[in-house]
Amino acid sequence: SNENGPPPQSHRQAEMDDERLPDPPAKPLPGDCCGNGCTPCVLDIYQKELAQWQTLCNMTPQERADWRRSESQKSSPKCVGKAALHPGKYKTFRITKADRVTECVYKYTFGLQPDEFLGLKAGQHAMLRLWEEEGVAITRPYTPISPLAQLGSFEVLIKVR
């Protein structure tokens, strides 16, 4: 049993048939919801992710492979490449550069795959989560400052202590 409840009965058999089963979604931390009425909220995203995970676990290996193939081919009609973000999933990005802008503001550049763009529309924000060394997570909404169709990376301004 895990924090998401026990996997469906067919999940155990599927693990033997397909090594590429998805990991269960990460449950949002108590402070992840910003309380601003975002649509979708991280709590809504988690519920959608959990339902999708359960569906994938009940698929045959061939159905999962077909689903993965169709998901990897989705892209924005205005951008060449594929969207790195999906509304229902958290994704890990690495900081590739940090430039000091003022005494307490930095411009952070996060790496994407060369053929990926972030996938947000003008005015949208992404929830960024940083894990401190003590194991404490800090989650905040940020609106990227890089061009929407920029491939390979995205940038945000972050005020630090």
N, C-alpha and C positions, 0 to 999 in steps of 0.2 A: 504494500500500500504506500502511496506517496501523498503529497499535499493536495493533489488533484483527485484523490480517490483512487481506488484500484483500477488498473487498466481493464478494458473490455476483455472478456474471456478469450476472444480470438487473437488478442494482442500477443499472448504468450506464444501461440503457434506461429504468428506472423514474424516474431523475432527470429525464429529458426529459419523461416523461408526467405527473409529479406533483412540483411544487415543494415539497411539504410532507413529504418523506421525513424520518424521524427522524434525528437525529444519532446517531452511535455512542455507546455508553455510555462514561463516563469510567472509566478503569482505576483501581482503588484504589491509593493510595500505600502504600509499605511500612509506614508507621506507622498506617494506618487500622484495621487489625484490633487490637482491644483485648486479645485473647488470653484473654478470659473465657468463651469457649464460647457466645457469643450465638447464638440461633437466630431468624432466619437471621444468619449472619456477613456482613460486608460483602463478603468474597470470594465467598460463595455468591450473594449478591445480584448481584454483577458477572457471574458466570457465567450466571445466569438472565436478566439484562438483555441480555447479549450474544446469547444464543440467541433471545430475543424480538426483538431488533433485526434479526437475520438473517432471521427469519420475516417480519417486517414488510417488509423490503427485497424479499422474494420475492413479496409480495402484489401484486395489481393495485391501481390507484388506488381503485377502487370498494370493494374488500375493506378497504383501509386506512381509507377514510372510514367504512365500517360499523363497523370495529373501534374507531376513535376515538369514534364516537357512543356505542357501548355502554360504553366505558370512562368517558366523561364523565357517564354516568347512574348509575354505581355510587355508593352512599352507605351509611353505617352505618345499621342499622335503629333504633338508639337516638337518633340525632341528625338534626336537620333541617339539610339542607345536604349538602355532599360532602366527603369526606376529602381533605386536602391531601397527606398522605403516602401512598406506596405502598411496600410492603415491598421491592420490587425496584429502587427508583430513588432517586437523589439528586435533590434539588430545591433551587433557590436561593430564599432568603428575605431580605428586607431588614429591618435593625434600624430600628424606627420610634421607639423610645424607650429610654433607658438611665437608670435611677434608681440612685443610690448608696444602698446599704443599710447598709453598714459601711465602714470604711476601705479594705477590699480586696474587698468583695463588691458586685456590681451586679445589679440585676434588669433583664434585657434583654427588651424586647417586640419580637417579630417579626411583621411584617404578613402576613396571608393575604388571599385574595379575600373580599369581604363574605359570601359564601354558603359559605365553607369553614370546617371545623374541622380540628384537627391530624390526628386519626384514630388516636391511640394508645389503648391500654387502660390501666387503672390499673396502675402499677408498670413500665410499659414505658419504654424510653428511646429517644431519637433520637440518631443520630451527627451532630454539628454540626462543620462544617469551616470554619475561618477562614483566609483567605489573607493573610499578612503582606505588607507593602510589598516585602520582599526576595524575594517569590515562594515563601516557605516556607509549607507548609500545616500547620495544627494541627488535629487531629481528635480529639474527645473525646465520650464518651456523656453525655447530660444527660437528666434526667427533668423534664418540664415541671411547673410549679407552678400553671398556670392550670387552670380547670375543663375536663374532657374535652370537653364539648360547646360550649365557647366558640367563637363565630363571629368571623371577621375577624382574629384574632391569637392568639398563644400566648406564654407567658412562661417564662423559665428564670433561675435564679440561677447566676452565674458568679463564681468567685473569680479575681481578676486580680493580677498582680504589683505 
